[in-house]
Amino acid sequence: MATGIQTGGVDIDTLFMALVTTKRSDVGWQSNGSVDLSNRFEPYTTGTKVATTGLQSVGVDFADLFQNIAVPLVAIGGDWPLTGGQFPDKIGSGAPQEAGFDFSANGQVDAVGQSTITYDYLTEILAGNGDGFWVKHVYSSGDTINTGNAQTNDTYYQLNALRTFGVVQPTSGTRAWNGTVWIAEDASGTGAVGATGVISAQRT
């Protein structure tokens, strides 16, 4: 439903993204039954803003207050890309040792090693946000990935479900994978951002 508030002959409902996260403070402009626009539109957080609208709240243009409808709210980012020092490793004795990544569909990844550390791979963490993104691992040297449900090298897996991959060392010795983990906007690798490091498991 249009707001009835226009700029350049266009209703602002066609310019700004509908509210999906936490509202900003009231802006003092209302539409559709005295509803403040802060309850209707997503606060500006990322990406290219709409052109200056000439509509203001306390001297601030709407372009600086609300998210451009043409710019995805969710993007690759947060803690991603990880550094090599954030890649998981595990050392232990008496049982098979395992290390790897668990990518969830909510925009977070667990680096499972000596301890489990959770990182954000998207700018917004919400159930289902990973659906529009894909992950793959590309081998460079060392040992191959040998555990998880996303083991195939250089193959994108959609992040609409838990995707796991890593290395497991069942006997004495070390298994270490060296390569790059990529997150992209589609299965063709659009906008891919890579993190390079080593996943290592050692049984003493």
N, C-alpha and C positions, 0 to 999 in steps of 0.2 A: 504494500500500500504506500502510495506516494505521501511525502510529508507535507506537501504544499509550500515548501520553502525552496526557492529556486535561485540559481546563480547562472547567468548567461543563458537563461531560458531553459535550463535543465534542472529537474528536481534533484536535490542532494541525495535522495535515496539511490540514485544510479551512480553516485560517486564514492560513497563510503560503505565499508563492510559492516554487515549486521553484527551486533554484539554476540560474542561467543565465549569471552573470558570474563574478567572482572571489569565492571564499569569504572569510568573515570568519575571525578567529581562533577556535580551538576554544572551545566554551562549557561543555564538561564534562558535557553530557547526551547520551546515546546511544540509538539505536534500531536495529532491524533488523540484527542481526549486529554490534553494537558500533560502529556508524557515528556519529560525532559529528554533532550536528544542524547544525553549520556546513557540513557537506558535503551537506546535504539542502535547506536553505532559503536563499533570497536574503537578503543583508544589507539592513537597512533603509536606504533612501536618500532616499525622496521620498513626499510625500502623507500622507494620514490614516493613522494607525497603528491597529492593532486595539485593542480595549478591553484594559485591563490584565488579564493572564492569571493573575497570582499565582504564575507559574512564573519563577524567577530564576536567573541565572548571575552569581556574584560581586556580588550585590545589585542586578543590573539585570534588569528584567522583560523577558520574551521579546518583548513588544510594542515595546520599544525596540531589539531586536536584529535582528528579521527583518521582511521586507517584507510588508505586507498583500496577500493574494492578490487582493483586490478593487480594488486601485489599480494601474493600468498602470505598469510600470517605466519605460517609454519615454514621454516627454512632449515637447511643443514647448518648447524652451528652449535651453540651451547659450549660444551667442552671439546667439540670436534673441530679440527683433527687432533687426536691424541699425540703426545710425544712418545719417542721410543721408550722412555722411562716409565710410561704408563701402561705398556703392554704387560700382560700377565706372565708370571713365572712361578713355578712350584718346585720345591725341593723337600724330599721326605724319604722315609724308609718304611719297610714292612708291608707296603701295599702299593698297588699301581698309583703313579703320580700323574695328575692331569691338570692342564691349564688351557684357558681359551676364552673366547668372547661369547656372551649370550646377549643377542640383540632383541629387545622386546618391541612390541608394536605401539608402545606409548611414547617412544622418543628417547628411551634410555638404553644404555648398554652396560652390562656387568662384565668387568675384567676379573675373571675367576682364576686366582692363582694362590699364592701363599695366604692371601686374604681376598675377600671379594670387595671390589670398589666399584661403585655405580657412577657412571658419567652420563651427561646429556649429549645426544648426538643431533637433537633438533632444538630450535629456539623456543618451542612451546611443548610442554610435556602434558599430554592428554591422551586418554584411551583412544586408539584408532588413528592417531596422528601419523604413525609410521606407515600407514597404508599407501601413501603416495610416494614412498621412497624405497630404494633398493640397495642391497649390500652385496659385495663380493670380496674375495681375498685372492690375491695374485702372488703366486710363489716366485721367490727370487733365488734363494739358495737354502741349503740345509736339508731338513727332513720335510716330508709332506704332512698336510693335515690328515689326521686319522681318527677323529672322533667328532660327533655332532650330527645334526640333521641337514647341514649345509656344507658338505665336505668338498664338493666339486670345485676344482681350481678354475679361476677366471670365468665364473658363471654368476650372474646377478640373481639374487633371491629377493622377492618382494617382502617388505617388512610389515606385512599384514598378519603375521604370526611370529612366534618366537623362532629365531634363527640362531643356531649355535654351531660353533666350529672351534677346533683346538687340537692339541696333541696329548696323547696319553703314553706313558712309559711304563709297561707292565713289569719289567725286570730291571736289574741293576744297569744303570747307564743313563744317558741323556738323549732326549729327542727335542730338537729345536728347529722351528720353522721361521724362516726369514723372508719377509715380503711386505706387501702393502695391502691394507684394507681400504676399500673404496665405498663411499656412500654416494648415491646418485638420485636424480629426480625421476628416472625411468630406467627401463631395462636396456636402453641404448647408451646409457652413461651420461646423459645430459647433466651438466652442472656438477660433475663428480668431484668430490673432495677426498683426497687420500691421506692415510696415516701409515707411516712405515716403521717397522720394528720387528722384534723377535718374540715369538711365543715359545716358551721353554718349559719342559717338565723333566726333572731329574730324580731318579730313584737311587738312593745310596745303599 
